[in-house]
Amino acid sequence: MEPHQLSAAEAARQIREGRLTGEVLMRSCLERVDARDPVVKAWLAIDRERALQAAREQDKRRRDGACGLLSGLPFGVKDMIDTADLPTTHNSPAFQRNQPVHDAACVARARHAGAVLLGKTDTVEFAAFGRVAATTHPLNAAHTPGGSSAGSAAAVADLQVPFAFGTQTGGSLIRPASFNGVYALKPTWGRVSAEGVKLLAVSLDTVGWYGRGVADLALVAQIFRLLPPGADAAPGDDAPLHGLRVGICRSPQWPSIEPAGARALEAAAERLRDAGVTIADVTLPAAFSDMSAAHLTVIETEGAAAFLDLLESRRDSMHAAMLERLSPDRLDRPEVLRHAYRVAERCRAELDRVFGDYDVLVTPAARGEAPHGHASTGEAVFNAMWSLLHVPCLAVPCTTGPNGLPVGIQLIAAEHEDAKLLRVAARLAPIIDIEGTGTGRGAVVNAE
């Protein structure tokens, strides 16, 4: 196995044991980028010499006894998250020369733990409504990898980097994970600092990350204290499956599901039931039917506030979709936003009661497999509600759709139960993800 094929958790273990160096791993990842990125197009900026020098420096530190949790691991960063040594362009013509002075908080934490920045990954403009990323699906270049964290998801899926940061406002972490067949964690809102991230909606935007298994997600989670230091998500051998309470939740958005998405949820439920997990169907209260509309109101109104200056001072360089969706006129209707906030508050209280009976919910991660073409990145219809509810979400690959592309599900836990979600996912993911659907298995692009 080549070093770039190692998961983040396995690579970290081999580095700790002295069987792998950060420089060797970084060179292997860069070679993979050279071979694949002309088609996948996951990256917007890479400084090879800087990355290799930083990897060598981590190797020196490790020999001196200073070994961070992520020592020597290359990582990618969505290009609307600030980095002090690479531009943050937001995939916008107006910011092509934008060089931040400081790292975003999540980048700083990763570097403090010894991780080495490989590069900046492509994104939908401002992770919002502008031009889409150039990134293509690693399994079939004629399909979208999703958005807005397209480059991060595809880079991890295509074995170009062990883990990468993305963000979610609607479904920008979980949906691309489902499309590309990788794992992703969207933590509880506010649990990971968003300092240094260009915000679209302050009460929604959440920093998360991609990996090739729950162990990868848990490894990164430790640097943010989502898990206690030195802990991991691995369950004890005596942890009983039948003691877990799992709710199968189709959600009020179920009429939008595609056959491939329905099959994934049904397959997950059947596999869990056959393994002895206690499952039951969950019907959410009627109030949840208003959550999609409430999410749209929040994202567009908070977005209008976040982009007010840019839309007025740089109007000529802003994408037409931004001008339309984030019009300042939305700020003139405070009662509409207030109603959306109240809907969300009521549903959060209702959801707390639901989680009194269940450890996690299993629900669709996307409508189905990745759509054909690149004009659209798919829809966040099965993600937006959970983002507004502020709960942690974890994407798990499950099946394939009619075009042979991955389709996943997501596990949801109660607000601030991120550690519980990771530990339950460590038990359930091997049961759900049994088909080898992910592109993280080293698939070859079909350019159609």
C-alpha positions in Angstrom: 0.0 0.0 0.0 1.3 3.4 -0.9 1.5 6.0 1.9 -1.2 8.2 0.3 -3.7 5.3 0.6 -3.4 5.2 4.3 -6.3 6.7 6.4 -5.4 9.5 8.7 -5.7 7.3 11.8 -3.4 4.6 10.3 -0.9 7.1 8.9 -0.7 8.8 12.4 -0.1 5.4 14.0 2.7 4.5 11.6 4.3 7.9 12.1 4.2 7.5 15.9 5.7 4.1 15.6 8.5 5.3 13.4 7.5 3.2 10.4 6.6 6.3 8.3 7.8 9.9 8.1 5.7 13.0 7.3 8.0 13.8 4.4 7.4 10.4 2.7 3.7 10.8 3.3 3.6 14.3 1.9 5.6 13.3 -1.2 3.2 10.4 -1.8 0.2 12.7 -1.5 1.7 15.2 -3.9 2.4 12.5 -6.4 -1.2 11.4 -6.2 -2.3 15.1 -6.7 0.0 15.3 -9.8 -1.6 12.1 -11.2 -5.2 12.9 -10.5 -5.9 16.5 -10.1 -5.9 17.3 -13.8 -9.2 15.5 -13.9 -10.5 15.8 -10.3 -9.5 19.5 -9.9 -9.8 19.5 -6.1 -7.1 22.1 -5.4 -6.9 25.9 -5.9 -3.5 26.5 -4.3 -0.5 24.3 -3.3 3.0 25.4 -2.2 4.9 22.1 -2.6 8.2 23.3 -1.3 6.6 24.9 1.8 4.6 21.7 2.4 7.6 19.5 2.1 9.7 21.7 4.4 7.0 21.8 7.0 6.7 18.0 6.8 10.5 17.7 7.3 10.3 20.1 10.3 7.6 17.9 11.9 9.9 14.9 11.4 12.7 16.7 13.2 10.4 17.7 16.1 9.3 14.1 16.4 12.9 12.9 16.6 13.4 15.5 19.4 10.4 14.0 21.3 7.8 16.6 20.4 5.1 14.6 18.6 1.7 16.2 18.3 -1.5 14.1 17.8 -1.5 14.9 14.0 2.2 15.0 13.6 3.2 14.8 9.9 -0.4 14.4 8.5 -1.1 16.4 5.4 -4.4 18.2 5.3 -6.5 20.3 3.0 -8.5 23.5 3.7 -11.6 24.8 2.0 -10.7 28.0 0.3 -13.0 30.3 2.4 -11.1 29.4 5.5 -8.1 31.6 6.2 -4.5 30.4 5.9 -1.5 32.6 6.6 0.8 31.1 4.0 -1.7 30.5 1.1 -4.3 32.8 -0.5 -7.9 32.6 0.5 -9.7 33.4 -2.7 -13.2 32.2 -1.8 -13.3 31.1 -5.5 -14.2 34.7 -6.2 -12.8 36.9 -8.9 -12.8 39.7 -6.4 -10.4 37.9 -4.0 -7.8 36.3 -6.1 -5.0 38.2 -4.4 -6.4 38.0 -0.9 -3.6 36.8 1.5 -4.7 36.6 5.1 -2.2 37.5 7.9 -3.4 34.8 10.3 -4.6 31.2 10.2 -8.3 30.5 10.9 -8.7 28.9 14.4 -9.3 25.4 13.0 -6.2 25.6 10.8 -4.2 26.9 13.8 -5.4 24.0 15.9 -4.4 21.4 13.3 -1.0 22.9 12.9 -0.5 23.1 16.6 -1.2 19.3 16.7 1.5 18.8 14.0 -0.6 18.5 10.9 0.9 20.0 7.7 -1.1 22.1 5.2 -1.0 20.6 1.8 -3.2 23.2 0.1 -6.5 25.0 -0.4 -9.4 23.1 -1.9 -12.0 24.4 -4.3 -15.4 25.6 -3.2 -18.6 27.2 -4.4 -18.0 31.0 -4.4 -18.0 32.2 -0.8 -19.4 28.8 0.1 -22.7 30.4 -0.9 -24.5 31.0 -4.2 -21.8 32.0 -6.6 -19.9 30.1 -9.3 -19.4 26.4 -8.6 -16.1 24.7 -8.0 -14.3 23.2 -11.0 -14.0 19.9 -9.0 -15.3 16.8 -10.6 -16.5 13.5 -9.0 -13.6 11.1 -8.4 -15.5 8.1 -9.7 -17.1 9.8 -12.7 -15.9 13.2 -13.9 -19.2 13.8 -15.6 -20.9 14.1 -12.2 -20.8 16.7 -9.5 -18.9 16.0 -6.3 -21.4 18.2 -4.4 -20.9 21.5 -2.7 -19.9 23.8 -1.3 -17.0 21.7 0.2 -16.5 20.0 -3.1 -12.7 20.1 -3.2 -12.2 18.9 0.3 -14.6 16.0 -0.1 -13.1 14.9 -3.5 -9.5 15.2 -2.3 -10.1 12.9 0.6 -12.2 10.5 -1.4 -9.6 10.3 -4.2 -6.7 9.5 -1.7 -5.0 12.8 -2.3 -5.0 13.9 1.3 -5.9 12.0 4.6 -8.3 14.6 6.0 -9.6 18.1 5.0 -11.6 20.8 6.5 -15.0 22.0 5.1 -17.9 24.0 6.4 -21.7 23.5 6.4 -24.4 26.1 6.3 -27.1 23.9 4.7 -25.6 20.5 3.6 -22.1 21.4 2.5 -20.2 18.7 4.5 -22.7 15.8 4.7 -24.0 15.9 1.1 -20.6 15.8 -0.6 -19.6 13.0 1.8 -22.6 11.0 0.6 -21.9 11.7 -3.0 -18.2 10.8 -2.8 -18.4 7.8 -0.4 -16.4 9.2 2.5 -17.0 10.1 6.1 -17.7 13.6 7.5 -18.4 15.2 10.8 -20.5 18.3 11.2 -20.1 19.1 14.8 -22.6 20.8 17.0 -22.9 24.4 15.9 -20.5 26.7 17.8 -18.5 23.8 19.2 -15.5 24.4 16.8 -14.5 28.0 16.4 -15.4 29.7 13.1 -12.9 32.5 13.6 -11.2 33.1 10.3 -14.0 31.6 8.2 -16.0 33.8 5.8 -19.5 33.4 7.3 -22.6 33.3 5.3 -25.1 32.7 8.1 -23.7 33.3 11.6 -26.2 31.0 13.3 -25.7 28.1 10.9 -22.1 28.0 9.6 -20.1 25.1 11.1 -16.6 23.9 10.6 -16.2 20.2 10.1 -13.9 17.7 8.4 -13.7 14.7 6.1 -11.9 11.4 6.6 -12.0 7.8 5.4 -13.5 6.3 8.5 -14.9 7.2 11.9 -11.4 6.8 13.4 -10.2 9.6 11.2 -13.0 11.9 12.3 -12.4 11.0 15.9 -8.7 11.7 15.6 -9.3 15.3 14.4 -12.1 15.7 17.0 -9.6 15.3 19.8 -7.8 18.5 18.9 -11.1 20.4 19.4 -11.9 18.6 22.7 -14.9 16.9 21.1 -13.4 13.8 22.6 -11.2 13.9 25.7 -7.5 14.1 25.0 -6.0 10.7 24.4 -9.4 9.1 23.8 -10.8 7.7 20.6 -14.1 6.5 19.4 -13.3 2.8 19.5 -15.9 0.9 21.6 -15.0 -1.8 24.0 -15.4 -5.4 22.8 -18.1 -5.9 25.4 -20.2 -2.9 24.3 -23.6 -4.5 23.5 -25.2 -3.6 20.2 -28.7 -4.4 21.5 -28.3 -1.7 24.1 -28.2 1.0 21.5 -31.5 2.8 20.6 -31.5 3.9 17.0 -34.4 5.8 15.4 -34.9 5.6 11.6 -36.1 9.1 10.7 -37.4 9.8 7.2 -38.1 13.5 8.2 -40.8 15.8 6.7 -38.6 16.1 3.6 -39.1 12.5 2.6 -41.3 13.2 -0.5 -38.1 14.7 -2.1 -36.2 11.4 -1.7 -34.9 9.5 -4.8 -35.1 5.7 -5.1 -31.3 5.4 -4.4 -31.7 7.5 -1.3 -34.6 5.5 0.0 -32.7 2.3 -0.7 -29.7 3.5 1.3 -31.9 4.3 4.4 -33.7 0.9 4.1 -30.4 -0.9 3.7 -28.9 0.8 6.7 -32.0 -0.1 8.8 -32.0 -3.7 7.7 -28.3 -4.2 8.4 -28.7 -2.7 11.9 -31.7 -4.8 12.7 -30.0 -8.0 11.5 -27.0 -7.1 13.7 -29.2 -7.0 16.8 -29.5 -3.2 17.1 -32.8 -2.0 18.5 -34.4 0.2 15.9 -37.7 1.9 15.5 -39.3 4.3 13.0 -39.4 7.9 14.2 -42.0 10.5 13.1 -41.1 14.0 14.0 -43.8 16.4 15.3 -45.7 18.5 12.8 -43.7 21.6 13.6 -40.7 20.2 11.8 -42.5 20.6 8.5 -41.7 24.4 8.7 -38.0 23.9 9.2 -37.0 24.0 5.5 -38.7 27.4 5.0 -37.2 28.6 8.3 -33.7 27.6 7.2 -34.1 29.4 3.9 -35.1 32.6 5.7 -32.2 32.4 8.1 -29.6 31.7 5.5 -30.8 34.5 3.1 -31.4 37.1 5.8 -28.2 36.5 7.8 -26.4 36.2 4.5 -27.7 39.6 3.4 -26.2 41.1 6.6 -22.9 39.2 6.2 -22.5 40.4 2.6 -24.1 43.8 2.8 -20.8 45.7 2.4 -19.5 43.4 -0.4 -22.7 43.6 -2.3 -22.7 47.4 -2.2 -18.9 48.2 -2.5 -18.0 45.4 -5.0 -21.4 45.0 -6.8 -19.8 44.8 -10.2 -17.6 41.8 -9.3 -20.2 39.8 -7.4 -22.0 36.8 -8.9 -25.6 37.4 -10.0 -26.8 34.6 -7.7 -25.3 36.4 -4.8 -27.0 39.7 -5.7 -30.4 37.9 -6.1 -30.3 35.6 -3.0 -28.7 38.0 -0.6 -30.5 41.3 -1.4 -30.3 43.9 1.3 -34.1 44.2 1.0 -34.3 41.1 3.1 -33.1 43.1 6.1 -36.2 45.2 6.0 -38.4 42.3 7.2 -37.3 41.5 10.8 -40.5 39.8 11.6 -39.9 37.1 9.0 -36.5 36.3 10.5 -37.9 36.4 14.0 -40.5 33.9 13.1 -37.9 31.6 11.6 -35.8 31.7 14.8 -38.9 30.9 16.9 -39.7 27.9 14.7 -36.1 26.6 15.2 -36.2 27.2 18.9 -39.5 25.2 19.3 -38.2 22.3 17.2 -34.9 22.1 19.2 -36.9 21.6 22.3 -39.1 19.0 20.6 -35.9 17.2 19.4 -34.5 17.1 22.9 -37.6 15.1 23.9 -37.1 12.7 20.9 -33.5 12.1 22.0 -34.8 11.0 25.3 -35.8 7.8 23.6 -32.9 7.3 21.1 -29.1 7.4 21.2 -28.9 8.5 17.5 -31.2 9.0 14.5 -30.4 7.5 11.1 -31.7 9.7 8.2 -30.8 10.4 4.6 -27.7 12.3 3.8 -28.8 13.3 0.3 -31.7 12.7 -2.1 -29.7 10.1 -3.9 -26.4 9.7 -5.8 -24.5 12.7 -7.2 -26.3 14.4 -10.1 -25.0 14.3 -13.6 -23.4 17.5 -14.8 -21.7 20.4 -13.0 -24.2 23.2 -13.2 -25.7 22.1 -9.9 -24.1 20.6 -6.8 -27.3 18.9 -5.6 -29.8 19.9 -3.0 -29.5 20.3 0.8 -33.1 19.3 1.4 -32.1 16.4 3.8 -29.4 18.5 5.6 -30.7 22.0 6.1 -33.1 21.2 8.9 -30.4 19.5 10.9 -28.0 22.4 10.4 -30.7 24.8 11.8 -31.3 22.5 14.7 -27.5 22.8 15.5 -27.1 19.0 16.1 -24.0 17.0 15.3 -24.2 15.0 12.1 -21.9 12.2 10.8 -22.0 10.9 7.2 -21.5 7.1 6.6 -21.3 5.5 3.2 -23.9 2.8 2.6 -24.9 1.8 -1.0 -24.6 2.7 -4.6 -27.1 4.3 -7.0 -28.1 3.4 -10.6 -24.9 5.0 -12.0 -22.7 3.1 -9.6 -22.0 6.2 -7.5 -22.0 6.2 -3.7 -25.1 7.0 -1.6 -24.7 7.5 2.2 -26.8 8.0 5.3 -26.1 10.3 8.3 -26.2 9.6 12.0 -27.6 12.4 14.2 -27.2 12.9 17.9 -28.5 15.4 20.4 -27.0 18.9 20.5 -23.5 18.8 22.2 -23.5 15.0 22.2 -20.6 14.9 19.7 -18.5 12.5 21.7 -21.5 10.1 22.0 -22.1 10.4 18.2 -18.5 9.4 17.4 -18.6 6.5 19.8 -22.0 5.2 18.5 -20.8 5.7 14.9 -17.7 3.6 15.6 -20.1 0.7 16.5 -22.6 1.3 13.7 -20.5 2.3 10.7 -18.9 -1.2 10.1 -22.4 -2.6 10.0 -23.8 0.1 7.6 -20.8 0.5 5.4 -20.3 -3.0 4.1 -20.4 -2.6 0.3 -17.2 -0.7 -0.3 -19.0 2.1 -2.0 -16.6 4.9 -1.3 -14.2 6.4 -3.7 -11.7 6.4 -0.8 -11.1 2.7 -1.8 -8.8 4.0 -4.6 -11.3 4.0 -7.5 -10.4 5.2 -11.0 -12.1 8.1 -12.7 -14.5 7.4 -15.5 -14.6 10.6 -17.5 -17.5 9.4 -19.7 
